[in-house]
């Protein structure tokens, strides 16, 4: 089972606002309303690829009930800890005239210590041996970034494999627990290391340092450009086909979904990397995060190129 963790879920609204202007009244058409948050996006992608998944999260208020309803309507299995605060709403403003996408994320609710304890108990019960646990995204207010370290340690004690996809303090805290797989983007790696990664060799050098800490697989994405990966002392570069992207939100989550499914199915890493890049590309062809399918990924995989660096 692929278990995803979303510590700051949202109701995601995608609005088309052509000719978007500041200090003006703008009218919008609603394009899509979905349950969101990086872990939930991963579960949606796994669901679309006909894999088994369960999303673990925290929900509160009327918005939380809406998120639960959206998940049920999609057929995404989930469990949640109830919180007193109101779950957040996030907006994506699409301007098809200016070809821009503006994202406005609410900060979200404050989560109490008791609510965090309840979530950890639910998490401990849910995770089992040989599960793939994907911990991603940010944490709601009141949740210390140290929880990322704690969740990884708990999963390892239960015999699960852990994939980490986070940023900032959450990323730093998670790395100290040595996840089995680290999947982040190039900007996050640059912020983590404090270095400008303007060449492939510089990026790989920093990836090697992370692998040396005991992380088995390090995967660095770079939008619709090259993906780099290191595992078992080897490195690969993966180049997806060029497409006219509609929205890139959630593409990284689709990469994570395929990586998790590849590990669960014990597929060759090189094949998994190709499919993962293709999944991220398919996601960029439509609005909403994680709406991919097996046939779409297959077609794009045929156009994706992989090269062994060393």
C-alpha positions as CSV (number, residue, x, y, z in Angstrom):
1,X,0.0,0.0,0.0
2,X,1.2,3.5,-0.8
3,X,0.3,5.8,2.2
4,X,0.5,9.5,1.7
5,X,0.8,12.2,4.4
6,X,-0.7,15.7,3.9
7,X,-0.3,17.9,7.0
8,X,-1.9,21.0,5.5
9,X,-4.6,19.9,3.0
10,X,-6.7,22.3,1.0
11,X,-9.7,22.8,-1.2
12,X,-8.1,23.7,-4.5
13,X,-10.0,26.0,-6.8
14,X,-8.7,26.7,-10.3
15,X,-10.2,29.9,-11.8
16,X,-9.8,31.3,-15.3
17,X,-9.3,35.1,-15.0
18,X,-8.4,36.4,-18.4
19,X,-6.8,39.8,-18.4
20,X,-6.0,39.6,-14.7
21,X,-5.3,43.0,-13.2
22,X,-4.3,44.3,-9.8
23,X,-6.5,46.9,-8.1
24,X,-9.4,45.9,-10.3
25,X,-12.6,43.9,-10.1
26,X,-12.0,40.7,-12.1
27,X,-14.5,38.1,-13.1
28,X,-13.6,34.4,-13.2
29,X,-14.9,31.1,-14.5
30,X,-14.4,28.1,-12.2
31,X,-12.5,25.4,-14.0
32,X,-12.0,22.9,-11.3
33,X,-12.5,22.3,-7.6
34,X,-10.5,19.4,-6.0
35,X,-9.1,18.2,-2.8
36,X,-5.5,19.2,-2.6
37,X,-2.2,19.1,-0.8
38,X,0.9,17.3,-2.1
39,X,0.2,14.0,-0.5
40,X,-3.4,14.0,-1.6
41,X,-2.2,14.8,-5.2
42,X,0.1,11.8,-5.0
43,X,-2.8,9.5,-3.9
44,X,-4.9,10.9,-6.8
45,X,-2.1,10.1,-9.3
46,X,-1.7,6.5,-7.8
47,X,-5.4,6.1,-8.0
48,X,-5.4,7.1,-11.6
49,X,-2.7,4.6,-12.4
50,X,-4.8,1.9,-10.7
51,X,-2.5,1.5,-7.7
52,X,-3.5,1.0,-4.1
53,X,-3.3,4.1,-1.9
54,X,-4.6,5.7,1.3
55,X,-4.3,9.4,2.1
56,X,-3.8,10.4,5.8
57,X,-4.5,14.0,6.7
58,X,-6.1,16.5,9.1
59,X,-9.5,18.1,8.3
60,X,-11.6,20.7,10.1
61,X,-14.6,22.9,9.6
62,X,-16.9,23.3,6.6
63,X,-14.0,23.3,4.2
64,X,-12.7,20.1,5.8
65,X,-16.0,18.5,5.2
66,X,-15.9,19.7,1.6
67,X,-12.5,18.1,1.1
68,X,-13.7,14.8,2.6
69,X,-16.6,14.9,0.2
70,X,-14.4,15.6,-2.8
71,X,-12.1,12.7,-1.9
72,X,-15.1,10.3,-1.6
73,X,-16.4,11.4,-4.9
74,X,-13.1,10.6,-6.5
75,X,-12.9,7.2,-4.9
76,X,-9.6,8.1,-3.0
77,X,-9.3,6.1,0.2
78,X,-8.5,8.4,3.1
79,X,-8.4,8.7,6.9
80,X,-8.2,11.9,8.8
81,X,-7.8,13.4,12.2
82,X,-10.5,16.0,13.1
83,X,-9.2,19.4,14.1
84,X,-11.0,22.4,15.5
85,X,-9.6,24.9,12.9
86,X,-10.9,25.5,9.4
87,X,-9.1,23.7,6.6
88,X,-7.7,26.1,4.0
89,X,-8.6,27.0,0.4
90,X,-6.0,27.6,-2.2
91,X,-6.6,29.4,-5.5
92,X,-4.9,29.0,-8.9
93,X,-5.7,32.0,-11.2
94,X,-5.2,31.1,-14.9
95,X,-4.9,34.0,-17.4
96,X,-5.0,32.4,-20.8
97,X,-4.5,35.8,-22.4
98,X,-1.2,36.6,-20.6
99,X,-0.3,32.9,-20.3
100,X,0.2,33.2,-16.6
101,X,-0.7,31.1,-13.5
102,X,-0.9,32.8,-10.2
103,X,-1.2,30.7,-7.0
104,X,-2.6,32.0,-3.8
105,X,-2.2,29.6,-0.8
106,X,-4.0,30.2,2.5
107,X,-1.8,29.6,5.5
108,X,-4.3,27.1,7.0
109,X,-5.4,26.4,10.5
110,X,-3.6,26.1,13.8
111,X,-3.2,22.5,14.9
112,X,-3.1,21.8,18.6
113,X,-0.7,19.4,20.4
114,X,-3.6,17.1,21.2
115,X,-4.7,17.0,17.5
116,X,-1.1,16.3,16.5
117,X,-0.9,13.4,19.0
118,X,-4.2,12.0,17.6
119,X,-2.8,12.2,14.1
120,X,0.4,10.4,15.1
121,X,-1.6,7.6,16.7
122,X,-3.7,7.2,13.5
123,X,-0.5,7.2,11.4
124,X,1.2,4.6,13.6
125,X,-1.8,2.3,13.3
126,X,-2.1,2.8,9.5
127,X,1.5,2.1,8.5
128,X,2.6,-1.5,8.2
129,X,5.5,-3.6,7.0
130,X,6.4,-3.1,3.3
131,X,4.1,-0.1,2.9
132,X,5.5,2.8,0.9
133,X,5.0,6.0,2.9
134,X,5.2,9.3,1.1
135,X,5.7,12.3,3.3
136,X,5.4,15.5,1.4
137,X,4.5,19.2,1.4
138,X,4.3,21.6,4.3
139,X,2.9,21.5,7.8
140,X,0.0,23.5,9.1
141,X,0.6,26.2,11.8
142,X,1.4,24.8,15.2
143,X,3.1,21.7,13.8
144,X,6.9,21.7,14.4
145,X,9.0,20.6,11.4
146,X,10.5,17.9,13.7
147,X,7.3,15.9,13.0
148,X,8.8,15.0,9.6
149,X,11.8,13.3,11.4
150,X,9.4,11.5,13.8
151,X,7.1,10.2,11.1
152,X,10.1,8.8,9.1
153,X,11.5,7.1,12.2
154,X,8.1,5.6,13.0
155,X,7.7,4.2,9.5
156,X,11.1,2.7,9.6
157,X,10.4,1.0,12.9
158,X,7.3,-0.5,11.3
159,X,9.3,-1.8,8.3
160,X,8.0,0.6,5.7
161,X,9.9,2.4,2.9
162,X,9.8,6.2,3.1
163,X,9.9,8.8,0.3
164,X,10.4,12.4,1.4
165,X,9.3,15.4,-0.8
166,X,9.4,18.6,1.3
167,X,11.0,22.0,1.5
168,X,12.5,24.4,4.0
169,X,12.7,23.3,7.6
170,X,10.5,20.3,7.0
171,X,13.0,19.0,4.4
172,X,15.9,19.6,6.7
173,X,14.2,17.8,9.6
174,X,13.2,14.9,7.4
175,X,16.7,14.4,6.0
176,X,18.1,13.9,9.5
177,X,15.9,10.7,9.8
178,X,17.5,9.4,6.5
179,X,14.5,8.6,4.3
180,X,14.9,5.8,1.8
181,X,14.2,8.1,-1.2
182,X,14.5,11.9,-1.5
183,X,12.6,13.5,-4.3
184,X,12.8,17.3,-4.4
185,X,13.2,19.9,-7.1
186,X,16.3,21.8,-8.1
187,X,15.3,25.0,-6.4
188,X,14.8,23.2,-3.1
189,X,18.2,21.5,-3.4
190,X,19.7,24.9,-4.1
191,X,18.1,26.4,-1.0
192,X,19.1,23.3,1.1
193,X,22.7,23.5,0.1
194,X,23.0,27.3,-0.2
195,X,24.6,26.9,-3.6
196,X,23.9,27.9,-7.1
197,X,23.4,24.7,-9.1
198,X,23.9,26.1,-12.6
199,X,25.5,23.0,-14.1
200,X,24.7,19.3,-14.1
201,X,28.0,18.5,-12.4
202,X,27.3,20.8,-9.5
203,X,23.9,19.4,-9.0
204,X,25.2,15.8,-9.1
205,X,27.9,16.7,-6.6
206,X,25.4,17.8,-4.1
207,X,23.2,14.8,-4.8
208,X,26.2,12.6,-4.0
209,X,26.6,14.2,-0.6
210,X,23.0,13.5,0.2
211,X,23.4,9.9,-0.9
212,X,26.4,9.6,1.3
213,X,24.3,10.1,4.4
214,X,22.5,6.9,3.6
215,X,19.6,8.0,1.4
216,X,19.3,5.2,-1.1
217,X,17.8,7.2,-4.0
218,X,18.1,10.9,-4.6
219,X,15.9,12.3,-7.4
220,X,16.0,16.0,-8.5
221,X,13.4,17.4,-10.9
222,X,13.6,20.7,-12.7
223,X,10.2,21.5,-14.1
224,X,9.7,20.2,-17.5
225,X,13.4,19.9,-18.1
226,X,15.9,17.3,-17.1
227,X,15.5,15.0,-14.1
228,X,18.6,13.7,-12.4
229,X,18.7,10.6,-10.2
230,X,21.4,8.8,-8.1
231,X,21.1,5.2,-6.8
232,X,23.4,2.3,-6.1
233,X,26.5,4.4,-7.1
234,X,25.1,5.3,-10.5
235,X,23.5,8.4,-11.9
236,X,21.0,9.0,-14.7
237,X,19.6,12.0,-16.5
238,X,16.0,11.8,-17.9
239,X,14.6,14.2,-20.5
240,X,10.9,14.3,-21.0
241,X,9.3,15.3,-24.3
242,X,8.5,19.0,-24.8
243,X,4.8,19.9,-24.5
244,X,2.8,23.0,-24.3
245,X,2.0,23.0,-20.6
246,X,-1.4,24.1,-19.4
247,X,-0.6,23.9,-15.6
248,X,2.5,22.4,-13.9
249,X,0.9,22.3,-10.5
250,X,1.2,18.7,-9.2
251,X,3.6,17.5,-11.8
252,X,6.2,16.8,-9.1
253,X,3.6,14.9,-7.1
254,X,2.9,12.7,-10.1
255,X,6.7,11.9,-10.3
256,X,6.6,10.9,-6.7
257,X,3.5,8.7,-7.3
258,X,5.3,6.7,-10.0
259,X,8.5,6.4,-8.0
260,X,6.4,4.9,-5.1
261,X,4.6,2.5,-7.4
262,X,7.9,1.5,-9.0
263,X,9.4,0.6,-5.6
264,X,6.3,-1.2,-4.5
265,X,6.3,-3.3,-7.7
266,X,10.1,-3.8,-7.6
267,X,10.5,-2.4,-11.1
268,X,13.9,-1.6,-12.6
269,X,14.8,1.9,-11.4
270,X,15.6,3.2,-14.9
271,X,12.1,2.2,-16.2
272,X,10.5,3.8,-13.2
273,X,12.4,7.1,-13.8
274,X,11.2,7.2,-17.4
275,X,7.6,6.6,-16.4
276,X,7.9,9.2,-13.6
277,X,9.1,11.9,-16.0
278,X,6.3,11.0,-18.4
279,X,3.7,11.2,-15.6
280,X,4.9,14.7,-14.6
281,X,4.6,15.7,-18.3
282,X,1.1,14.3,-18.6
283,X,0.0,16.2,-15.5
284,X,1.1,19.5,-17.1
285,X,-1.4,19.0,-20.0
286,X,-4.5,19.7,-18.0
287,X,-5.8,21.7,-15.0
288,X,-5.7,20.1,-11.6
289,X,-3.0,18.2,-9.8
290,X,-2.5,14.5,-10.2
291,X,-5.0,13.8,-13.0
292,X,-3.1,11.2,-15.0
293,X,-3.8,7.7,-16.4
294,X,-1.9,4.7,-17.5
295,X,-2.4,5.2,-21.2
296,X,-1.3,8.8,-21.1
297,X,1.9,7.9,-19.2
298,X,2.7,5.1,-21.6
299,X,2.5,7.3,-24.7
300,X,4.7,9.9,-23.1
301,X,7.2,7.3,-21.8
302,X,7.9,6.3,-25.4
303,X,9.0,9.9,-26.1
304,X,11.1,10.2,-22.9
305,X,14.9,9.7,-23.0
306,X,17.1,8.4,-20.3
307,X,20.9,8.5,-20.2
308,X,23.3,7.0,-17.7
309,X,25.8,9.6,-16.5
310,X,28.0,7.2,-14.6
